[in-house]
Amino acid sequence: MTEPAAMPRTTPQQLDHPLRYEMVNELHARPSPRLVVPCTAVYLAFKEPRDAANRDRSVDIAHLAELVMRHGAPAPQDDAGHYAAQLGRHELRWESHTEFVSYAGFTPGQPHRPFDPALAEMFPADWQARAPGRRVAAAMVHVATMPDDPDAITPLLSSWFATDGLVAVQVLDGTAVVATDFRIDPAGWMRFAVFAAPDLGAGRLGRVVQRLLELETYRAMSMLALPRVRALNATMNTLETRLTALVERLGDDTRPAETVLHELLTLSLKLESAATQHGFRFGATRAYEAIVHDRIASLREKRFQGRQTLNEFMVRRFLPAMRTVQSAELRLDAMVDRAARAGELLRTRVDVQRSGQNQALLERMDRRADLQLRLQHTVEGLSVVAISYYAVGLLGYAVYPLAESAGIERSILIAALTPLVVLTVWLGMRRVRAKLHDAAGDRAGHGDL
């Protein structure tokens, strides 16, 4: 008895979907930094002003390579979506996103002066000036040890931040205090302060700082829609006035429907163009706003010393802008729908008018056909008379010698021939007409087939 052939061994990679490992690795591609108190984080985000989602990403890679090669770090890969390296005493993390690229530098140790612009030395001004885009976010995070007496934080906050708009909250069950005023200082940086408890782990502290940086970035990205919406509202005000006037004149029979339809089509094209131009920005704004709220929720904030919370600040300062954007999007969609409905009504009116015109045309054609039939009958009658006249004359000449030998007068002969000739010609004309009608019916039947 022969032994069964050994089955080929299958490796796990052969069983897996070709994208399984890539998808799993993506979950771990951007780990949060591990930070130790005290330290400073310097953050930049660059975005091209126009069509950033379709930018040439190789330019971003080249800009990153210029920075890291100054410090002797390895160059990034040509298709890199994230990068991390040690640049001297600074830890660099770079990420490429749909519309922007971000640079985060983390420097351990206590700075000589919090929020000193010199702390951004790893991002030279000349290098920033050559960035393929423009700064959409620039932030500094000062991380210090939380004092034993939380009241000792108050004078520091008063000296670092503006009282109006100051946000100070406890996060992660009171293990850290976060403060900011969401203002840009004279050096162009937005300031965040984090006071961490000694028992707060490096991973948790890194996630707090990363969430603050993401909160600022996505807040800034979502706010980009507001200036565009203000310009769009001015355009919609003009278009809505024209659309309302057109809708009100839909029942005006004094204006040709084709003219009104042409005006409505022109207006609809402008509305569709506006919807296409702003569709991506509206969708991106909704996504960015959702991330902002998610980052705030993940901090699990609590009020600190009676100061307003991050959520309260966003409700008062951020949400109105987002509602303005949402309102503009809904208004634009409603105008597009109104124009489409008006176009359908107007096309119905045009179709009804054309149906009436076609009905009138058919009635005129029927009258013309009836007149032609009467004329045809008249012509046929005259033709019978004319043909009979000449036929009687010819037959008279033909049979006259016979009639003369028989003693029949010419007038009597003509009188006798006339009814017979007229009847014969009439029957012949009728037979010819019947054949013509049968031939026309056969052609129409073949056409239907």
Stockholm file with secondary structure:
# STOCKHOLM 1.0

chainA/1-449         MTEPAAMPRTTPQQLDHPLRYEMVNELHARPSPRLVVPCTAVYLAFKEPRDAANRDRSVDIAHLAELVMRHGAPAPQDDAGHYAAQLGRHELRWESHTEFVSYAGFTPGQPHRPFDPALAEMFPADWQARAPGRRVAAAMVHVATMPDDPDAITPLLSSWFATDGLVAVQVLDGTAVVATDFRIDPAGWMRFAVFAAPDLGAGRLGRVVQRLLELETYRAMSMLALPRVRALNATMNTLETRLTALVERLGDDTRPAETVLHELLTLSLKLESAATQHGFRFGATRAYEAIVHDRIASLREKRFQGRQTLNEFMVRRFLPAMRTVQSAELRLDAMVDRAARAGELLRTRVDVQRSGQNQALLERMDRRADLQLRLQHTVEGLSVVAISYYAVGLLGYAVYPLAESAGIERSILIAALTPLVVLTVWLGMRRVRAKLHDAAGDRAGHGDL
#=GR chainA/1-449 SS CCCCCCCCCCCHHHHSCTTHHHHHHHHTSSCCCCCCSSEEEEEEEEECSSCGGGCCHHHHHHHHHHHHHHTTCCCCCTTCSEEEEEETTEEEEEEECSSCEEEEEEEESCCSSTTCGGGGTTSCHHHHHTCSSEEEEEEEEEEEECCSSGGGHHHHHHHHSCSTTCEEEEETTTTEEEEEEEEECTTSCEEEEEEECTTSCHHHHHHHHHHHHHHHHHHHHHHTHHHHHHHHHHHHHHHHHHHHHHHHTTTCTTSCHHHHHHHHHHHHHHHHHHHHHHHHHHHHHHHHHHHHHHHHHHHTCEECTTCBCHHHHIIIIIHHHHHHHHHHHHHHHHHHHHHHHHHHHHHHHHHHHHHHHHHHHHHHHHHHHHHHHHHHHHHHHHHHHHHHHHHHHHHHHHHHHHHHHTTCCHHHHHHHHHHHHHHHHHHHHHHHHHHHHHHHHHHHHHHHC
#=GC SS_cons         CCCCCCCCCCCHHHHSCTTHHHHHHHHTSSCCCCCCSSEEEEEEEEECSSCGGGCCHHHHHHHHHHHHHHTTCCCCCTTCSEEEEEETTEEEEEEECSSCEEEEEEEESCCSSTTCGGGGTTSCHHHHHTCSSEEEEEEEEEEEECCSSGGGHHHHHHHHSCSTTCEEEEETTTTEEEEEEEEECTTSCEEEEEEECTTSCHHHHHHHHHHHHHHHHHHHHHHTHHHHHHHHHHHHHHHHHHHHHHHHTTTCTTSCHHHHHHHHHHHHHHHHHHHHHHHHHHHHHHHHHHHHHHHHHHHTCEECTTCBCHHHHIIIIIHHHHHHHHHHHHHHHHHHHHHHHHHHHHHHHHHHHHHHHHHHHHHHHHHHHHHHHHHHHHHHHHHHHHHHHHHHHHHHHHHHHHHHHTTCCHHHHHHHHHHHHHHHHHHHHHHHHHHHHHHHHHHHHHHHC
//
